[in-house]
Amino acid sequence: MGTDPSAAESARVTLRSVRDDDIEWMARMRTDATLVGEHNWSGVERSPAEVEADLRARLAADGFDGDADGTLVVELDDTSPIGDVSWRTERWGPSPRSACPAIGIALLPEYRGHGYGTIAQALLLDHLFSRDPELHRVQSDTAADNPAEQRALTKIGMVEEGRIRDAEYRDGTFHDHLVYSILRAEWEATR
């Protein structure tokens, strides 16, 4: 993986399962536009208590690591959680083999721009391809006005496939998204 020399090289980035002690900061991040960032802000105002209750229910139900969707905590080697990576299932046809995970990331503001996100998303690809030997494709979409994420996806071997017009409603207007993907053979070639 070719990340830029930065703070990310001096600190080890790992992914781990969501724990009970993560729920409070995760709820805070999801309910504060400045913490989650403009490209991850849903615009839906909910109280931290509401979101925390939803997150606790999900933790109790599936531990955030389901087959169809999931979330893992991005953590530095000093055990500081700095955000999370997630996936949801997209389907391109009726065959079960046409389903693929679509990945995303949210980092706390002070950890953006240091290469941590690139490393975390590469680790997420490893997690998804390693746990499912039948998985053929992983994809991601990002706002056309998010060049940092576009660079990160390219660095981990994903290929830009195209533009989805007016895909996301944010800040009172619609925004285009770019779709990226990596196929198993491409991921294996980087191992």
ZAMAR-162918 format. One record per atom (N, C-alpha, C, CB): residue in one letter; x, y, z. Coordinates in steps of 0.1 Angstrom, whole numbers, plus 5000, padded with zeros to 4 digits. Each point is the difference from the previous one (the first is absolute). Glycine has a CB too. Layout:
<nodes>
AXYZ ...
</nodes>
This chain:
<nodes>
M500949885000 M499150125000 M500950125000 M498149885012 G501650224979 G500950114999 G499550135006 G500849904980 T499250115034 T499550125006 T501250105000 T498449875015 D501250264986 D501050105001 D500750005014 D498750144984 P502649905016 P500750015013 P499350105009 P502249934990 S497450035022 S499350095009 S499949945014 S498650084980 A500649985028 A499949955013 A499549865001 A499550235007 A499849734982 A499449865000 A501149905000 A498050084988 E503249955007 E501149905000 E500649985014 E500450064976 S499550045033 S500649995013 S499049945010 S501450194995 A497349795001 A499149945009 A499349894993 A499650215012 R500249674994 R499449894994 R498450025001 R502049855006 V497450134983 V498550014999 V499549854999 V500150234988 T498949755020 T499349875000 T498550025000 T501949895013 L497450004984 L498649995000 L499649905011 L499850074975 R499149965032 R499649915010 R498550015001 R502150025013 S497349884994 S498550005002 S499650125009 S500049754997 V498850295001 V499450105008 V499749955014 V498950114980 R501549965030 R499749965014 R499150105007 R502349905001 D497250065010 D499050085007 D500650145003 D499149795010 D502250224993 D500650135004 D500250094988 D501149895019 D498650064969 D500150084988 D498750084997 D501649844991 I497350115014 I498750054997 I499850155002 I499149775005 E501450285006 E499850145003 E500750094990 E499849945024 W501550034973 W500750094990 W499449984986 W502149995014 M497549894983 M499449974987 M498650084998 M501149774999 A498150245012 A498850074999 A500350154999 A498949825014 R502150234994 R500350144999 R500550044986 R500749995024 M500149924970 M500550034986 M498850004990 M502249895006 R496950024995 R498949994991 R499050125001 R500349755000 T499750325012 T499150115002 T500650134999 T498749855014 D502650164983 D500750134999 D500650014986 D500450005025 A499150104968 A500450024986 A501550034999 A497850084994 T502849995016 T501450035000 T500949885003 T499450245007 L500149675001 L500749885003 L500049904988 L499550035024 V499449954970 V499849894990 V500550054986 V498149915013 G501950234985 G500450054988 G498950024990 G502249905004 E498050204987 E499050034990 E499549894991 E500950235001 H500049684996 H499749894991 H499349885006 H501950084986 N498149925028 N499349895007 N498850055008 N502249895001 W497550244998 W498950065008 W498749974993 W501550185010 S497649764997 S498749974993 S499150125000 S500249765008 G500050335000 G499150125001 G498849985009 G500850064977 V499149815028 V498849975008 V500450035015 V499249824983 E500150265023 E500350045014 E499449895009 E500050254994 R500849695013 R499549905011 R500950025012 R499349834983 S500150155028 S500850025013 S501049885001 S498050125011 P503149924996 P501049895003 P499449885007 P501850185001 A497249855008 A499449895008 A499249914991 A499950155019 E499449904971 E499349924990 E501049914992 E498250174998 V502849894997 V501049934992 V500749895009 V500350204985 E500049845027 E500749915009 E499149885003 E501250195010 A497549834992 A499149895002 A500049904988 A498650155015 D501349914973 D500049924987 D501349924999 D498650174989 L502649905014 L501249934999 L500249885010 L501050224992 R498549815021 R500049895010 R499149884996 R500450185017 A498549854977 A499149894995 A500749924989 A498050145006 R502749934985 R500749934990 R501149925005 R499450184984 L501449875026 L501149935006 L499549875006 L501250225004 A497649795003 A499549885006 A499549904990 A499350145019 A500249914970 A499449914989 A501149934992 A498050154999 D502949924995 D501049934991 D501450045002 D498249994984 G502150105026 G501450045002 G500650084989 G500249805013 F499050254978 F500450094989 F500849934989 F500050185016 D500149694985 D500849934990 D499249894993 D502150045014 G496850014979 G499249914993 G500549984986 G498150085013 D501249824980 D500449974986 D499650114991 D499849765005 A498950294997 A499550104990 A500550145003 A498049864998 D502350175015 D500550135003 D500849995013 D498150124988 G502749985014 G500850005013 G500850125002 G500149764998 T500550255013 T500950115004 T501149955009 T498150164999 L503149894998 L501249975009 L500650135004 L500449784988 V500250225024 V500650125005 V501450014994 V498649985022 V501850144974 V501450034996 V500750045013 V499450064975 E501749885028 E500750025012 E501550024998 E498249875013 L502450224994 L501550015000 L500649905009 L499950244994 D501449745005 D500749905008 D500050035015 D501449954981 D498350185022 D499950035014 D498549985005 D501950174998 T497349764995 T498649975002 T499150124999 T500849815014 S499650304980 S499150114999 S499149974988 S501750165009 P497049844993 P499149994988 P499950134993 P498649835012 I501650174975 I500050124992 I498950014990 I502550005003 G496649904996 G498950004991 G499549864997 G500950214990 D498449774999 D499649874997 D499949984984 D498749995022 V501449884974 V499749974987 V498849915000 V502550014993 S496849994995 S498749935000 S499849944986 S499150155018 W499949764981 W499649954987 W498549975000 W502349904996 R497150114993 R498649974997 R500049924987 R499150215013 T499949714986 T499949924988 T499350074988 T500049805014 E500650204975 E499450054987 E499849884991 E501150225002 R497849784991 R499749894991 R499950054986 R498749885018 W501950054972 W500050044986 W499249904992 W502250105003 G497249805003 G499149914993 G499449905010 G501450024979 P497749895016 P499349915009 P500949895006 P498050054987 S503149915006 S500849905005 S500750045013 S500449924977 P499749995033 P500750045012 P501550044998 P498549845012 R502150114977 R501450034997 R500050144994 R500549764996 S498450315001 S500050144995 S500050105012 S498849924980 A501250035032 A500050095011 A501550035004 A497849915009 C502550214995 C501350045004 C499950105011 C501049954978 P500050055031 P500150105011 P500450144994 P500549825017 A498850284987 A500450144997 A500650065013 A498250034982 I503150015017 I500750055013 I499950155001 I501549804998 G498750245015 G500150145003 G500850025013 G497850044989 I502550085014 I500950035011 I499650145006 I501949874990 A498250145023 A499850135007 A501150015011 A497550004996 L503350105002 L501150025010 L499750135008 L501749884985 L498750135027 L499950125008 L500950114993 L499549875022 P500250254979 P500750114992 P501550005002 P497950135002 E502649865010 E501450015002 E500849884994 E499550125021 Y499949784974 Y500749894994 Y499849994985 Y499649885021 R499750224973 R499950004985 R501250064994 R497550025002 G502949944986 G501150064993 G501449945004 G498650204998 H501449705010 H501349945004 H500349864995 H499850145020 G499349814971 G500249874994 G499349895008 G502150084992 Y497449955020 Y499349895008 Y498849944992 Y500750125021 G498649964972 G498849964993 G500449904989 G498850215005 T502249824988 T500549914989 T500449875006 T500850194987 I499949815024 I500449875006 I498849925005 I502250115007 A496949965000 A498849945005 A499149944989 A500050165019 Q499949904970 Q499249954989 Q500649884994 Q499050234996 A502449775003 A500749884995 A499849895009 A501750154989 L498349875024 L499849895010 L498649954999 L501750105015 L497349994982 L498649954998 L499949924988 L499250215011 L501549824978 L500049914988 L500549865004 L500350204985 D500849805022 D500649875005 D499049925008 D502350115000 H497049965009 H499049945009 H498949944991 H500550165019 L499049914972 L498849964992 L500449884991 L499050235001 F502149794991 F500449894991 F500449885007 F500750174984 S500049845028 S500549895007 S498949925007 S502150125004 R496849945000 R499049935007 R499049934991 R500250165018 D499849884969 D499049944990 D500849964988 D498150145009 P502249744989 P500849954989 P499250014987 P501249855014 E497550174986 E499250024988 E499850144996 E498849795007 L501750305002 L499850154996 L500850034988 L499650055024 H499850014966 H500650044988 H500450144999 H498749824989 R500550275017 R500150144998 R499750085012 R499449974976 V501350145027 V499750105010 V499950134993 V501149865019 Q498050224985 Q499950134994 Q499950115011 Q498849904980 S501350225015 S499850125009 S499550114991 S501849935016 D497450164990 D499750124992 D500350125009 D498249884987 T502250235007 T500350125008 T499650124992 T501949885011 A497850234996 A499650124994 A501150054990 A498650065021 A500949994968 A500950054990 A500850125005 A498449924982 D501250145029 D500750115006 D500849965012 D498350154992 N502149725008 N500849955011 N501349944994 N497949955014 P503150134982 P501249954994 P500949925009 P499950194985 A500049845028 A500849925010 A499649854999 A500350215015 E498449774986 E499649865000 E500249934986 E498350065017 Q501650024972 Q500349954987 Q501549954999 Q498250154990 R502749935016 R501449965000 R500249885009 R500750244997 A498749755014 A500149885009 A499549884993 A499750155020 L499249854973 L499549884994 L500949964988 L497750075006 T502950024987 T500949974990 T501349935005 T499150194986 K501449875026 K501249945006 K499849865004 K500650235008 I498249734996 I499849865004 I499649914989 I499350095022 G500849964966 G499849914988 G498650014994 G501749865009 M497550224996 M498650014994 M500150084987 M498949985023 V500249994968 V500050064987 V498750084998 V501449824990 E498750315006 E498850084997 E499249944989 E501250215009 E497549774993 E499249944990 E499050104993 E500249795013 G499550314994 G499150104994 G499350095010 G499649834983 R499650265012 R499350105007 R498549975001 R501750174993 I497849855019 I498649985003 I499550155002 I500149765010 R499050284981 R499650145001 R499050035011 R500450014975 D499750105032 D499150045010 D499649895010 D499150174984 A501949755020 A499849895009 A499750035014 A501549884985 E499150235020 E499950035014 E499450145002 E502049855005 Y497150165004 Y499450135004 Y500850045013 Y497749954990 R503050165009 R500850055011 R500050164999 R501449785001 D498550285010 D500150155001 D499050074990 D502449975006 G496449974993 G499050074992 G500049984985 G500050165018 T500949754978 T500249984985 T500449864998 T500650244996 F499349714991 F500449874997 F501550004995 F497649944994 H503149955009 H501449994996 H500349874993 H500650145020 D500249874970 D500549884993 D500949915009 D499850124978 H500149755019 H501049915007 H500849924989 H498449985020 L502849984984 L500849924991 L500049865006 L501450204993 V498549704999 V500149865004 V501349944997 V497549974996 Y503149965014 Y501349934999 Y499849855003 Y501250215007 S499649704988 S500049865004 S501349944999 S497749994992 I502449895015 I501249924999 I499549854999 I501550175013 L499049764978 L499649864998 L501049915008 L499050054977 R500649835026 R500849915008 R501449984993 R497949885008 A502250104980 A501249974993 A501050135001 A498849844984 E500650275016 E500850135002 E500550015014 E498750114982 W500449855028 W500450005014 W501149905002 W497750085007 E502149804988 E501049895002 E501450044994 E498149834999 A501950254990 A501250044994 A500950095009 A498849984977 T500550085032 T500750105010 T500549925012 T498650194992 R501149695010 R500449925012 R501449964999 R497749925003 
</nodes>
